[in-house]
Amino acid sequence: MGKVYFIDVTNRDGVQTARLSLSKLQKTMINMYLNEFGVFQSEFGFPTTNHETNYLRANLELAGKGILRPIRLSGWIRATAEDVEKTFEMVPEIEYLNLSISTSEQMIQGKFKGRKSRVDVLEQMVEAVAAATKLGAMAIGVNAEDASRTDVDFLIEFARAAKAAGADRFRYCDTLGYDDPFSIYDVITKIADATEMPMEIHCHGDLGMAVANSIAGAKAAIDSGQDAYINTTLNGIGERAGNADLLSCVLALLKSRGFANKYRLGRPVKLNKAYKLAKYASLAFGVPIPISQPGVGENAFAHASGIHADGVLKDPENYELYNFEELGRGEPELVETGRLICSGEYTGISGFSHIMGKMEVSFANASEARKILELVRFANVEAQTPLTEDELQFIAKYPEITRKLLTLTPPA
C-alpha cells in the first residue's frame, strides 16, 4: 500500500490570493511551522521571480544548516526549458521543482489562443523536464493545469511522457474546483493504473468540495498502489474560493469513518501544532479563522444546546470526534489590558530591550542589541504588522538569514 504525503502550497498558491500577501519573514516562519507540523514539502515560492530570490536562497540556506529539515522546499515554475534554466541561474541551490502547463482544450484554445496544440504542450513539457533533470533537480513534479476539464486519455499520454522524460510525480490540478469526489476517484484511478506514477492531488473550493475531492483523489492513488501527495493551504486560503485546508485534510485521514487507521502517512504529523499554525496564518494574512473552521474555529468545540452541553460534559466523545487538546488548544490566550510595549518600525532601544527581556532573550552587548533592533524595525516595515514572539526570536537567533530575507534586489 502506498502512503499519503502533504505538500503545502500556501507560500505559492495562497499568496496568489487577491488582496492578500505575506512578507518574506512571514513566509519563512510558515515554512518553519510546516516543518514542525510534519508536512512533507512546502511549495515555497517562484524561483524565476526577482523579489523571491533572496528569500528562496535564505530558506535553502536554513535547510542546508539542518534547520528547515526534513521538509522539502520546492519551487513552482512554468513548464518551459527557459524557466528551468533561469531557475538554476537565480537559485542554483534548488533541488525540487514543480513544472506547470495547461492541458485542457478550454485552456489551449481560450488561453493560448491557437498558438499551441496538444502536441506543442507535450513537447514543451518534455523539454522542460529534460532540462530540469540535466541541471540537477532531485525530484520533479509535472502539473496538468485544468486537468479536471482535460480528456483523460490525453492526461495519461501527458503523464507517461513526463515519466519517460524523468518526472517523479504527476499533479492532477482541479483548477476550477470542477470535480466531485466520485469523478476525481474515477479519473485518478485510470491515470494511476495506466502510468504507475505517484499522484499529486491539487483541488480548489469553487463548489465547496476541495477537501472531499483531495481525500477521494488520494484514496484512488492508494487503491491503485501508488503514493498520494495532497496539496493544501493553511486555513484553506487560496485563489477565489480557496484550496484544500491542511488541517481538514489531516483530520479527514486520521479521524473519518472510512480512513482512520487504514491509510499510512509518509511523515507523521504533530496535531498539537495545528492551532498555533492556523493562528499564525490568520495573523500573517490578516484573515480571521472562520468561526466554524474544523478543529481551529472558535465554535469547533463550542456547545450551546442543552442536550449537546449535557452530553459533552458527561463524555466528550458524545459530541466531539477528537479532543481540542490534540490540536494544541486549551491554553488561555492572554491579552494585555494594562501597559503594552510593542515592537514597531520606530521602536527605541529601551522598549526593545524590555520586550526581549520578557522573552528571556539577552544580548552580548549594546551594539548587538542595536543591530537586532534595526532588523526588527525593517521587518516591521515590510510586514506592516506587529511581530510575534516567534518572529522576534527568529530574528535574534538568525540575524544574517533575516538580513537576506529583508533584502530586495531589483534587477539592473
C-alpha positions in Angstrom: 0.0 0.0 0.0 1.2 3.5 -0.8 1.5 6.4 1.6 -0.1 9.8 1.9 2.1 12.9 1.9 1.2 16.5 2.3 2.6 19.2 0.1 1.5 22.6 1.3 1.3 25.4 -1.3 0.4 28.4 1.0 3.6 30.2 0.0 2.9 29.7 -3.7 -0.9 29.4 -4.3 -2.0 31.0 -1.0 -0.1 34.2 -1.7 -1.7 34.5 -5.1 -5.0 35.2 -3.4 -6.4 38.6 -4.4 -5.8 41.3 -1.8 -3.6 39.1 0.3 0.2 38.8 0.7 3.0 37.8 3.1 6.3 39.3 3.9 9.4 37.1 3.3 9.9 36.7 7.0 6.3 35.5 7.4 6.7 33.0 4.5 9.8 31.7 6.3 8.0 31.3 9.6 5.3 29.4 7.8 8.0 27.0 6.4 9.3 26.6 9.9 5.8 25.8 11.3 5.0 23.4 8.4 8.2 21.6 9.2 7.3 21.3 12.9 3.8 20.1 11.9 5.1 17.3 9.7 4.4 18.5 6.2 6.5 16.6 3.6 7.1 19.5 1.2 6.4 23.3 1.1 6.0 24.8 -2.3 7.8 27.8 -1.1 7.8 30.3 -4.0 8.6 31.3 -7.5 12.4 30.9 -8.4 12.1 32.9 -11.6 10.7 36.0 -9.8 13.4 38.5 -8.8 11.9 39.6 -5.5 11.7 36.0 -4.3 15.4 35.2 -4.9 17.0 36.2 -1.6 14.1 34.7 0.3 14.4 31.4 -1.5 18.1 31.2 -1.2 17.9 32.1 2.6 15.4 29.3 3.2 17.6 26.9 1.3 20.5 28.0 3.5 18.4 27.2 6.5 17.7 23.8 5.0 21.4 23.3 4.4 22.1 24.1 8.1 19.6 21.4 9.1 17.2 24.0 10.5 14.5 23.5 7.8 14.7 19.7 7.7 13.3 17.2 6.9 10.7 19.3 5.0 11.5 19.7 1.3 11.4 23.1 -0.3 10.1 23.1 -3.9 9.8 25.9 -6.5 6.9 26.4 -8.9 7.6 27.4 -12.5 6.1 27.2 -15.9 7.0 24.1 -17.8 9.4 25.7 -20.2 13.1 25.0 -20.7 13.8 28.7 -20.4 12.2 28.9 -17.0 14.1 25.9 -15.8 17.4 27.4 -16.9 16.5 30.8 -15.3 15.6 29.0 -12.1 19.1 27.4 -11.8 20.7 30.7 -12.6 18.8 32.6 -10.0 18.5 29.9 -7.3 21.3 27.4 -8.0 20.8 25.5 -4.7 17.3 24.5 -5.5 16.6 20.7 -5.6 12.9 20.2 -6.1 10.6 21.7 -8.8 7.1 21.5 -10.0 6.6 22.4 -13.7 3.2 23.6 -14.8 1.4 23.8 -18.1 -2.3 24.0 -19.1 -3.7 20.8 -20.7 -7.5 21.3 -21.3 -9.0 22.2 -24.6 -10.5 25.2 -22.9 -7.1 26.5 -21.9 -5.4 25.5 -25.1 -8.0 27.4 -27.2 -9.0 30.1 -24.7 -5.7 30.8 -23.1 -3.1 30.0 -25.8 -5.5 31.4 -28.5 -4.5 28.7 -31.0 -0.7 29.3 -30.6 -0.3 25.8 -29.1 -1.7 22.4 -29.8 -1.7 19.3 -27.6 1.5 18.2 -29.4 3.1 21.5 -28.5 2.0 21.2 -24.9 3.6 17.7 -24.7 6.8 18.8 -26.4 7.2 21.9 -24.2 6.7 19.9 -21.1 9.1 17.1 -22.1 11.8 19.7 -22.9 11.3 21.4 -19.5 11.6 18.1 -17.6 14.7 17.1 -19.6 16.3 20.5 -18.8 15.5 20.2 -15.1 16.9 16.6 -15.0 20.1 17.8 -16.8 20.6 20.7 -14.4 20.4 18.5 -11.3 16.8 18.6 -10.0 16.5 15.8 -7.4 12.7 15.4 -7.8 10.3 16.8 -10.4 6.6 17.1 -10.3 4.7 17.8 -13.5 1.4 19.8 -13.2 -1.5 19.5 -15.6 -3.4 22.7 -15.1 -7.1 22.4 -15.5 -6.8 18.6 -15.5 -10.4 18.1 -14.4 -11.6 19.6 -17.8 -9.0 17.6 -19.8 -9.7 14.4 -21.7 -8.4 11.5 -19.5 -6.7 9.8 -22.4 -4.6 13.0 -23.0 -3.8 13.2 -19.3 -2.5 9.6 -19.5 -0.4 10.4 -22.5 0.9 13.6 -20.8 1.8 11.7 -17.6 3.5 8.9 -19.5 5.6 11.4 -21.5 6.6 13.2 -18.3 7.6 10.0 -16.6 9.7 8.9 -19.7 11.5 12.3 -19.6 12.4 11.9 -15.9 9.4 13.3 -13.9 8.8 11.7 -10.5 5.1 12.7 -9.9 2.0 13.8 -11.8 0.0 16.6 -10.4 -3.7 16.5 -11.2 -5.0 20.1 -10.9 -8.7 20.6 -10.3 -8.0 24.2 -11.1 -11.6 25.4 -11.1 -13.0 23.1 -8.4 -15.0 21.3 -11.1 -14.6 17.8 -9.8 -16.7 15.9 -7.2 -15.4 13.0 -5.0 -16.8 10.4 -7.4 -15.4 11.8 -10.7 -11.9 12.5 -9.2 -11.7 9.0 -7.8 -12.5 7.5 -11.2 -10.1 9.7 -13.2 -7.2 9.3 -10.7 -7.7 5.6 -10.7 -7.4 5.5 -14.5 -4.3 7.6 -14.6 -2.5 5.8 -11.7 -3.3 2.4 -13.2 -2.1 3.4 -16.7 1.0 5.2 -15.7 2.1 3.6 -12.4 3.1 7.1 -11.1 2.7 8.7 -7.7 -0.2 11.1 -7.9 -0.4 14.7 -6.6 -4.0 16.0 -5.9 -4.5 19.8 -6.2 -8.0 20.9 -5.5 -9.8 24.2 -5.3 -13.0 25.1 -3.5 -15.2 26.7 -6.1 -18.0 24.2 -5.4 -17.1 23.7 -1.7 -15.5 20.2 -2.3 -11.8 20.8 -2.2 -11.1 18.7 1.0 -13.5 15.9 -0.1 -12.0 15.8 -3.6 -8.5 15.8 -2.2 -9.2 12.8 0.1 -11.1 10.9 -2.7 -8.2 11.5 -5.1 -5.7 10.3 -2.6 -7.8 7.2 -1.9 -7.8 6.5 -5.7 -4.0 6.7 -5.9 -3.5 4.5 -2.8 -6.1 1.9 -4.0 -4.1 1.8 -7.3 -0.9 1.0 -5.4 0.7 4.5 -5.7 1.7 7.1 -3.2 -0.6 10.1 -2.9 0.5 13.7 -2.4 -2.3 16.0 -1.2 -1.8 19.7 -2.0 -3.1 22.0 0.8 -3.0 25.6 2.1 -3.3 26.9 5.7 -6.9 27.7 6.6 -7.8 26.9 3.0 -6.6 30.3 1.8 -6.2 30.4 -1.9 -7.4 31.9 -5.2 -11.2 32.6 -5.5 -12.9 30.2 -3.0 -9.6 28.8 -1.7 -7.7 25.5 -1.7 -8.0 22.3 0.4 -7.3 23.2 4.0 -4.3 21.4 5.5 -5.8 20.6 8.9 -9.2 19.5 7.5 -7.4 17.0 5.2 -5.3 15.7 8.0 -8.3 15.2 10.3 -10.2 13.5 7.5 -7.4 11.0 7.1 -6.9 10.4 10.8 -10.5 10.6 12.1 -13.1 9.9 9.4 -15.0 6.6 9.3 -13.5 5.3 6.1 -9.9 6.4 6.6 -9.0 6.3 10.3 -6.2 3.7 10.9 -6.5 2.5 7.3 -4.0 4.7 5.4 -0.4 5.4 6.3 1.1 8.9 6.4 4.5 9.3 4.7 5.6 11.6 7.5 4.0 11.7 11.0 2.1 14.8 11.8 2.1 16.6 15.1 -1.5 17.6 15.6 -0.7 19.6 18.7 1.0 22.2 16.4 -2.2 22.7 14.4 -3.8 25.6 16.4 -0.6 27.6 16.5 -0.1 27.1 12.8 -3.6 28.2 11.9 -3.5 31.2 14.3 -0.2 32.4 12.7 -1.5 32.1 9.2 -4.6 34.1 10.2 -2.4 36.8 11.8 0.1 36.9 8.9 -2.6 37.1 6.2 -4.8 39.4 8.2 -7.8 37.0 7.6 -9.8 35.7 10.6 -10.2 32.0 11.0 -13.8 31.2 10.1 -15.9 30.6 13.2 -16.8 27.1 12.1 -13.4 26.1 10.7 -12.8 22.4 11.5 -10.6 22.0 14.6 -9.4 25.6 15.0 -12.5 27.8 14.5 -14.0 29.5 17.6 -17.0 27.2 17.5 -15.2 24.0 16.7 -15.6 22.9 20.4 -18.4 25.2 21.5 -21.7 23.7 22.7 -24.8 25.8 23.5 -27.7 23.3 23.0 -28.8 21.9 26.3 -28.8 18.3 25.1 -25.3 18.8 23.5 -23.8 20.6 26.5 -25.2 17.9 28.9 -23.9 15.1 26.7 -20.4 16.5 26.2 -20.0 17.2 29.9 -20.9 13.6 30.6 -18.5 12.3 28.0 -16.8 14.5 25.3 -17.0 11.7 22.8 -20.8 12.1 22.8 -20.4 15.2 20.6 -16.7 15.5 19.7 -14.8 13.3 17.2 -11.5 14.5 18.6 -10.2 16.3 21.6 -9.3 20.0 21.5 -6.1 19.3 23.4 -4.9 17.1 20.5 -4.8 20.2 18.3 -2.8 22.3 20.8 -5.8 24.2 22.1 -6.8 24.7 25.7 -4.2 27.2 26.9 -5.6 30.6 27.9 -4.9 33.3 25.4 -3.6 36.3 27.4 -4.3 39.8 26.2 -2.5 42.8 27.7 -5.0 45.1 29.4 -2.6 47.5 31.0 0.7 48.9 29.8 1.8 47.3 26.5 5.1 47.9 24.8 5.1 46.8 21.2 7.9 46.4 18.6 7.5 48.6 15.6 9.3 50.5 12.9 10.1 53.3 15.3 10.8 51.3 18.4 13.7 52.5 20.6 16.4 50.5 22.3 14.7 50.8 25.8 11.4 49.5 24.7 13.0 46.8 22.5 15.2 45.6 25.4 12.1 45.4 27.6 10.3 43.3 25.0 13.2 40.9 24.5 13.9 40.7 28.2 10.3 39.5 28.8 11.1 36.6 26.4 14.4 35.9 28.2 16.4 36.9 25.2 19.6 38.7 26.1 22.4 40.3 24.0 26.2 40.2 24.4 26.4 44.0 24.4 24.5 47.2 23.4 25.9 47.1 19.9 24.5 43.6 19.2 21.1 44.7 20.7 21.0 47.7 18.3 21.8 45.6 15.3 18.9 43.2 16.1 16.7 46.2 16.8 17.4 47.6 13.3 16.5 44.3 11.7 13.2 44.3 13.8 12.4 47.8 12.5 12.9 46.7 8.9 10.8 43.5 9.5 8.0 45.7 10.8 8.2 48.0 7.8 7.9 45.0 5.5 5.2 43.2 7.3 3.2 46.3 8.4 2.0 44.4 11.4 3.4 43.9 15.0 5.9 41.0 15.1 5.1 37.8 17.0 7.3 36.4 19.7 8.5 33.6 17.4 9.4 36.1 14.8 11.4 38.2 17.2 13.2 35.2 18.5 13.9 34.1 14.9 15.5 37.5 14.1 17.6 37.4 17.3 18.7 33.8 16.6 19.4 34.1 12.8 20.2 37.8 12.1 22.2 37.1 8.9 19.4 35.0 7.5 16.9 37.7 8.4 19.1 40.3 6.7 18.8 38.3 3.5 15.0 37.9 3.9 14.7 41.7 4.2 16.8 42.5 1.2 15.1 43.0 -2.2 17.5 43.4 -5.1 15.7 44.9 -8.2 17.3 43.9 -11.5 19.6 46.5 -13.1 
